Amino acid sequence: MVTVPSLQHDADAIRDEIIDFRRALHRIPEIGLDLPLTQRLLLDRLEDLDGLEITLGHRQSAVTAVLRGGRLREDGTAGPVVLLRGDMDALPVSEETGLDFSSEIPGSMHACGHDMHVAALYGAVRVLHQRREDLCGDVVFMFQPGEEDYNGARFMVEDGVLDAAGRRVEAAFGLHVFSGKFDNGVFYSRPGTLMAGCEEFYVTVRGEGGHGSQPHLAKDPVPVACEMVLAMQTLVTRGFDVFDPVVATVGRIAAGTLGNIIPDTASFDLTLRVFSSENRDKIVAGVQRLCRGIADAHGMTVELVQTPDYPVTVNAPQEHQYLTDIITKTFGTGSFRELDVPMTGSEDFSHVLHEVPGAYVLLGATLEEEPLKAAMNHSPRAAFDDSLLPKAAAVLAELAFQRADYSA
């Protein structure tokens, strides 16, 4: 194994540059799959890195960069291809942090810290580019739009990001910062299921409208939709093991125009959270069966529109161990804590981890002494400690740099 100075030292050396880039990104938050300002700013920052192979997405503002390592293994073979990911999109939130680099785009804010992710990954690019002659293997940098409800990772996988180096990615890693809940500067993860899978249904019950004084002459879809909503909870509590939980939430229900008018339709939006692929298949089939059965029992029809899913985010045990070893080796044993249970949020990096082994890690980046009192991600007051960016960049860089020489 080639011995080189710590990549943490290299990341610390470009601290001001990384932080400046993050704050520039924070001023121009963009939502969804089309992020022209963000993409342009990133490309400008990467422009001076010779030999970096850059490909742009053709149906979204994705940026894929490939860095070729200059070192071979002792047997003369090429090292592994490692993917590092950073998501770039913002949220439809009006910022209330009062920061001097607050959003300049009304109604849009980097309230989930994706500007931190982009900056950390950019720092890893620069660090690894500087050490590319000692790098054994190739690195794919996945700058992804559309994580927030747009399934951008799925599009990038479909468009070939896992084969961008000409060889298949062998291991993939990503990082997410939190403005609250977790202690500042500490990394968190767990082997196996880390985050929930998410399914969404848009359900429309179709009856026949009429006058409220004569409901027997109509087919009222409102109580039928309500019956479905209530039955959903029984389906969950009586059909699934409490130790492999399913959460069903109806966040919107709508029907009618006036109290004395029976409408033709009633609709509701359903979100499902699951922690195993088996339960995902089971609850999806159960929801469809339940809604169609109830509608049929009342002589009505129902339409269920299912959005593309976010699979369960699962850390491969061996890659989780590698990630843990890299973090503790770089920053000490107190820098990493293993979560007891999965998180109920969902993450579309799961599409990558569904295809190749890898691991996802969380980083506490709160500015408050008591993390549980800090505004959480997605809040208009969410604020992140960007002094941690060199630390995040160093971990990402080390995960790629040491992969060829690692043995558990």
C-alpha positions as CSV (number, residue, x, y, z in Angstrom):
1,M,0.0,0.0,0.0
2,V,1.3,3.5,-0.9
3,T,1.8,5.7,2.1
4,V,0.7,9.3,1.7
5,P,-0.2,12.1,4.0
6,S,-3.7,12.2,5.4
7,L,-6.4,13.3,3.0
8,Q,-7.9,15.1,6.0
9,H,-4.9,17.5,5.8
10,D,-5.6,18.1,2.1
11,A,-9.3,18.8,2.8
12,D,-8.4,21.2,5.6
13,A,-6.1,23.0,3.2
14,I,-9.1,23.9,0.9
15,R,-11.5,24.6,3.8
16,D,-12.3,28.2,2.7
17,E,-12.8,27.2,-0.9
18,I,-15.3,24.5,0.0
19,I,-17.2,26.7,2.4
20,D,-17.3,29.6,-0.1
21,F,-18.7,27.2,-2.7
22,R,-21.4,25.9,-0.3
23,R,-22.5,29.5,0.5
24,A,-22.7,30.4,-3.2
25,L,-24.9,27.3,-3.8
26,H,-27.1,28.2,-0.8
27,R,-27.9,31.6,-2.4
28,I,-29.3,29.9,-5.6
29,P,-31.5,27.0,-4.5
30,E,-33.3,25.2,-7.3
31,I,-36.0,22.6,-7.1
32,G,-36.5,19.3,-9.0
33,L,-34.6,17.9,-11.9
34,D,-33.8,21.1,-13.8
35,L,-31.1,23.0,-11.9
36,P,-29.3,25.2,-14.5
37,L,-27.8,27.7,-12.1
38,T,-26.5,24.9,-9.8
39,Q,-25.1,22.9,-12.6
40,R,-23.3,25.9,-14.1
41,L,-21.8,26.9,-10.8
42,L,-20.5,23.4,-10.3
43,L,-19.1,23.1,-13.8
44,D,-17.2,26.4,-13.3
45,R,-15.6,25.1,-10.2
46,L,-14.5,21.8,-11.9
47,E,-13.2,23.5,-15.0
48,D,-9.5,23.7,-14.0
49,L,-9.2,19.9,-13.1
50,D,-7.5,18.4,-16.1
51,G,-8.3,14.8,-16.9
52,L,-11.6,14.8,-15.2
53,E,-14.2,13.2,-17.5
54,I,-17.5,15.0,-17.2
55,T,-20.8,13.9,-18.6
56,L,-24.1,15.9,-18.4
57,G,-27.5,14.4,-18.0
58,H,-29.7,14.6,-21.0
59,R,-33.1,14.6,-19.2
60,Q,-32.1,16.3,-16.0
61,S,-29.3,18.6,-14.7
62,A,-27.1,15.8,-13.6
63,V,-23.3,16.0,-13.6
64,T,-21.2,12.8,-13.7
65,A,-17.5,13.1,-13.3
66,V,-15.0,10.3,-13.6
67,L,-11.4,10.4,-12.2
68,R,-8.9,7.8,-13.3
69,G,-6.4,6.6,-10.8
70,G,-2.7,6.4,-11.8
71,R,-1.7,3.3,-9.7
72,L,-2.3,-0.4,-10.4
73,R,-2.4,-3.2,-7.8
74,E,0.7,-5.2,-7.2
75,D,-0.5,-7.9,-9.6
76,G,-0.9,-5.3,-12.4
77,T,-4.7,-5.1,-12.3
78,A,-6.8,-2.0,-12.1
79,G,-8.3,-1.1,-8.7
80,P,-12.1,-0.9,-8.1
81,V,-14.6,1.7,-9.3
82,V,-16.1,3.6,-6.4
83,L,-19.0,5.9,-6.7
84,L,-19.5,8.9,-4.4
85,R,-22.8,10.8,-4.5
86,G,-24.0,14.3,-3.6
87,D,-27.6,15.5,-4.2
88,M,-28.1,19.0,-5.4
89,D,-31.7,20.1,-5.3
90,A,-33.5,22.3,-2.8
91,L,-37.0,22.5,-1.3
92,P,-40.1,24.8,-1.9
93,V,-39.5,26.6,1.5
94,S,-39.1,30.3,2.2
95,E,-35.9,30.7,4.2
96,E,-36.1,32.3,7.7
97,T,-32.5,31.7,9.0
98,G,-31.3,35.3,8.7
99,L,-28.0,34.2,7.3
100,D,-26.0,36.7,5.3
101,F,-25.9,34.1,2.4
102,S,-29.6,33.3,2.5
103,S,-31.6,32.2,-0.5
104,E,-31.9,34.8,-3.2
105,I,-34.7,32.8,-4.9
106,P,-38.2,33.5,-3.3
107,G,-39.9,30.3,-2.1
108,S,-36.9,28.1,-2.5
109,M,-34.3,27.1,0.1
110,H,-31.6,24.5,0.7
111,A,-33.5,23.4,3.9
112,C,-32.2,19.8,3.7
113,G,-28.5,20.6,3.4
114,H,-28.0,19.4,-0.1
115,D,-25.7,22.4,-0.7
116,M,-23.5,20.9,2.0
117,H,-23.5,17.6,0.1
118,V,-22.5,19.1,-3.1
119,A,-19.7,21.1,-1.5
120,A,-18.4,18.1,0.4
121,L,-18.3,16.0,-2.8
122,Y,-16.7,18.8,-4.7
123,G,-14.0,18.9,-1.9
124,A,-13.5,15.2,-2.4
125,V,-13.0,15.7,-6.1
126,R,-10.3,18.2,-5.5
127,V,-8.5,16.2,-2.9
128,L,-8.6,13.0,-5.0
129,H,-7.6,14.8,-8.1
130,Q,-4.5,16.1,-6.3
131,R,-3.6,12.5,-5.3
132,R,-4.7,10.8,-8.5
133,E,-1.3,9.3,-9.2
134,D,-1.5,7.4,-5.9
135,L,-5.1,6.5,-6.4
136,C,-5.7,2.8,-7.3
137,G,-8.9,2.5,-9.2
138,D,-11.4,5.0,-10.7
139,V,-13.9,7.2,-8.9
140,V,-17.4,8.2,-10.2
141,F,-18.7,11.4,-8.7
142,M,-22.5,11.5,-8.9
143,F,-23.9,15.0,-8.7
144,Q,-27.6,14.3,-8.6
145,P,-30.7,16.6,-9.0
146,G,-34.2,15.7,-7.9
147,E,-33.7,13.8,-4.6
148,E,-36.7,15.6,-3.0
149,D,-39.6,13.6,-4.4
150,Y,-38.4,13.5,-8.0
151,N,-36.5,10.2,-8.0
152,G,-33.4,11.8,-9.6
153,A,-31.2,8.9,-8.6
154,R,-33.4,6.4,-10.4
155,F,-33.0,8.5,-13.6
156,M,-29.2,8.6,-13.2
157,V,-29.1,4.8,-12.7
158,E,-31.2,4.3,-15.8
159,D,-29.0,6.6,-17.7
160,G,-25.9,4.6,-16.9
161,V,-24.1,6.3,-14.0
162,L,-23.0,3.0,-12.6
163,D,-21.1,2.2,-15.8
164,A,-19.8,5.7,-16.3
165,A,-16.2,4.6,-15.8
166,G,-16.5,1.9,-18.5
167,R,-16.5,-0.7,-15.7
168,R,-19.2,-1.4,-13.3
169,V,-19.2,0.4,-9.9
170,E,-18.1,-2.0,-7.2
171,A,-19.0,0.1,-4.1
172,A,-21.1,3.3,-3.6
173,F,-21.2,5.7,-0.7
174,G,-23.2,8.8,0.1
175,L,-23.6,11.2,3.0
176,H,-26.4,13.3,4.5
177,V,-26.1,16.2,7.0
178,F,-28.7,17.0,9.7
179,S,-29.4,20.4,11.2
180,G,-30.8,18.8,14.4
181,K,-31.3,15.6,16.3
182,F,-27.7,14.4,16.0
183,D,-24.6,15.6,17.8
184,N,-22.4,18.0,15.9
185,G,-19.5,16.4,14.0
186,V,-20.5,12.8,14.7
187,F,-21.3,10.3,12.0
188,Y,-24.2,7.8,12.3
189,S,-25.2,4.7,10.4
190,R,-26.1,1.0,10.8
191,P,-25.7,-2.2,8.8
192,G,-28.7,-3.5,6.9
193,T,-31.8,-1.3,6.7
194,L,-30.9,2.4,7.4
195,M,-33.9,4.3,6.0
196,A,-37.5,3.4,5.1
197,G,-38.8,2.7,1.7
198,C,-41.6,5.0,0.5
199,E,-44.7,4.4,-1.6
200,E,-47.3,7.0,-2.5
201,F,-50.8,6.4,-3.8
202,Y,-53.3,8.9,-5.2
203,V,-56.7,7.3,-4.7
204,T,-60.0,8.5,-6.4
205,V,-63.3,6.9,-5.5
206,R,-65.9,7.3,-8.3
207,G,-69.6,7.4,-7.3
208,E,-72.6,9.4,-8.6
209,G,-73.4,12.8,-7.3
210,G,-76.8,14.0,-6.1
211,H,-78.7,16.0,-3.5
212,G,-77.8,15.7,0.1
213,S,-81.5,15.3,1.1
214,Q,-81.8,12.1,-1.0
215,P,-78.6,10.2,-0.7
216,H,-80.3,6.9,-1.6
217,L,-80.7,8.3,-5.2
218,A,-76.9,8.9,-5.4
219,K,-73.8,6.9,-4.8
220,D,-71.9,8.9,-2.2
221,P,-68.1,8.4,-2.5
222,V,-67.3,10.4,0.6
223,P,-68.1,7.7,3.3
224,V,-66.6,5.1,1.1
225,A,-63.3,7.0,0.9
226,C,-63.4,7.5,4.7
227,E,-64.0,3.8,5.1
228,M,-60.9,3.1,3.1
229,V,-58.8,5.5,5.2
230,L,-59.9,3.8,8.5
231,A,-59.5,0.3,7.1
232,M,-56.0,1.2,6.1
233,Q,-55.0,1.3,9.8
234,T,-56.5,-2.1,10.5
235,L,-54.7,-3.5,7.5
236,V,-51.4,-2.3,9.0
237,T,-51.9,-3.3,12.6
238,R,-53.5,-6.7,11.9
239,G,-51.4,-7.6,8.8
240,F,-47.8,-6.8,9.7
241,D,-45.3,-7.7,12.4
242,V,-44.7,-4.8,14.8
243,F,-41.0,-5.6,14.6
244,D,-41.0,-5.0,10.9
245,P,-43.3,-2.0,10.9
246,V,-45.4,-0.4,8.2
247,V,-46.7,3.2,8.5
248,A,-49.7,4.3,6.5
249,T,-50.5,8.0,6.5
250,V,-53.3,9.8,4.6
251,G,-52.2,13.4,4.5
252,R,-54.9,14.8,2.2
253,I,-58.5,14.0,1.6
254,A,-60.8,16.1,-0.6
255,A,-64.4,16.0,-1.9
256,G,-67.3,18.2,-2.9
257,T,-68.1,21.8,-3.0
258,L,-71.1,22.4,-0.6
259,G,-72.5,20.5,2.4
260,N,-75.8,19.6,0.6
261,I,-74.2,18.3,-2.6
262,I,-73.1,14.7,-2.9
263,P,-70.1,14.8,-5.3
264,D,-69.2,12.4,-8.0
265,T,-65.7,11.7,-6.6
266,A,-63.7,11.7,-3.4
267,S,-60.0,11.5,-3.3
268,F,-57.1,11.0,-0.8
269,D,-53.3,10.8,-0.9
270,L,-51.6,8.0,0.9
271,T,-48.0,7.6,1.9
272,L,-46.6,4.2,3.0
273,R,-43.3,3.7,4.9
274,V,-41.7,0.2,5.0
275,F,-38.5,-1.3,6.2
276,S,-38.2,-4.4,4.1
277,S,-38.8,-5.1,0.4
278,E,-41.1,-8.0,1.4
279,N,-43.4,-5.7,3.3
280,R,-43.3,-3.3,0.5
281,D,-44.8,-5.8,-1.9
282,K,-47.3,-7.0,0.7
283,I,-48.6,-3.6,1.7
284,V,-48.9,-2.4,-1.9
285,A,-51.0,-5.5,-2.8
286,G,-53.0,-5.0,0.4
287,V,-53.9,-1.4,-0.3
288,Q,-55.0,-2.2,-3.9
289,R,-57.1,-5.2,-2.7
290,L,-58.6,-3.2,0.2
291,C,-59.6,-0.1,-1.8
292,R,-61.0,-2.1,-4.7
293,G,-62.9,-4.4,-2.4
294,I,-64.5,-1.6,-0.4
295,A,-65.4,0.3,-3.6
296,D,-67.0,-2.8,-5.1
297,A,-68.9,-3.6,-2.0
298,H,-70.6,-0.2,-2.4
299,G,-71.2,-0.4,-6.1
300,M,-68.5,2.1,-7.0
301,T,-65.1,2.1,-8.7
302,V,-61.7,3.3,-7.5
303,E,-58.7,4.5,-9.3
304,L,-55.3,4.1,-7.7
305,V,-52.3,5.9,-9.1
306,Q,-49.0,4.8,-7.6
307,T,-45.9,7.0,-8.0
308,P,-42.4,5.4,-8.6
309,D,-41.2,4.1,-5.3
310,Y,-38.1,4.9,-3.2
311,P,-36.8,1.5,-2.1
312,V,-35.6,0.7,1.4
313,T,-32.1,2.1,1.9
314,V,-30.0,-0.9,2.8
315,N,-26.3,-0.7,3.8
316,A,-24.4,-3.8,2.7
317,P,-22.8,-5.2,6.0
318,Q,-19.2,-5.4,4.6
319,E,-19.4,-1.8,3.2
320,H,-20.9,-0.5,6.4
321,Q,-17.9,-2.0,8.2
322,Y,-15.5,-0.4,5.8
323,L,-17.2,3.0,6.2
324,T,-17.0,2.6,10.0
325,D,-13.3,1.6,9.9
326,I,-12.5,4.6,7.6
327,I,-14.3,7.1,9.9
328,T,-12.8,5.9,13.1
329,K,-9.3,5.5,11.6
330,T,-9.5,9.1,10.3
331,F,-11.3,10.9,13.2
332,G,-11.1,8.5,16.2
333,T,-13.6,6.1,17.9
334,G,-15.8,8.9,19.2
335,S,-16.5,10.1,15.7
336,F,-19.0,7.3,14.8
337,R,-22.1,5.9,16.5
338,E,-24.2,3.0,15.3
339,L,-28.0,3.7,15.2
340,D,-30.1,1.2,17.1
341,V,-33.1,1.4,14.7
342,P,-33.6,2.6,11.1
343,M,-34.8,6.1,10.3
344,T,-38.4,6.6,9.0
345,G,-37.3,9.0,6.3
346,S,-36.7,7.8,2.7
347,E,-33.8,8.5,0.4
348,D,-33.5,7.8,-3.3
349,F,-29.8,6.8,-3.0
350,S,-31.5,3.5,-2.3
351,H,-31.8,3.0,-6.1
352,V,-28.0,2.9,-6.2
353,L,-27.7,0.6,-3.2
354,H,-30.3,-1.6,-4.8
355,E,-27.9,-2.2,-7.7
356,V,-24.5,-2.2,-6.1
357,P,-23.2,-2.8,-2.6
358,G,-22.5,0.3,-0.6
359,A,-23.3,2.4,2.5
360,Y,-24.9,5.6,3.4
361,V,-23.9,7.7,6.4
362,L,-25.5,10.6,8.4
363,L,-23.5,13.5,9.9
364,G,-24.7,15.8,12.7
365,A,-24.2,19.4,11.5
366,T,-26.2,21.3,14.1
367,L,-25.3,24.8,15.2
368,E,-27.1,24.3,18.6
369,E,-25.6,22.9,21.8
370,E,-28.8,20.8,22.2
371,P,-29.5,19.1,18.9
372,L,-33.0,18.1,19.8
373,K,-33.9,21.8,20.2
374,A,-32.5,22.8,16.8
375,A,-34.7,23.3,13.7
376,M,-34.7,20.1,11.8
377,N,-34.1,19.5,8.1
378,H,-37.0,20.9,5.9
379,S,-37.7,23.7,8.4
380,P,-37.4,27.3,7.1
381,R,-35.0,27.9,10.0
382,A,-32.8,24.9,9.4
383,A,-29.1,25.9,9.6
384,F,-26.1,23.8,9.1
385,D,-22.5,24.0,10.4
386,D,-20.4,24.3,7.3
387,S,-17.2,24.3,9.2
388,L,-17.7,20.5,9.0
389,L,-17.3,20.4,5.3
390,P,-13.6,19.5,5.2
391,K,-14.4,16.6,7.5
392,A,-17.2,15.4,5.2
393,A,-15.0,15.8,2.1
394,A,-12.1,13.9,3.8
395,V,-14.4,10.9,4.7
396,L,-15.7,10.7,1.1
397,A,-12.2,11.0,-0.4
398,E,-10.8,8.4,2.0
399,L,-13.7,5.9,1.2
400,A,-12.6,6.0,-2.5
401,F,-8.8,6.3,-1.9
402,Q,-8.4,3.3,0.5
403,R,-10.9,0.9,-1.2
404,A,-8.3,-1.0,-3.2
405,D,-6.1,-1.8,-0.2
406,Y,-8.8,-2.5,2.4
407,S,-9.2,-5.8,4.0
408,A,-11.7,-6.3,6.9
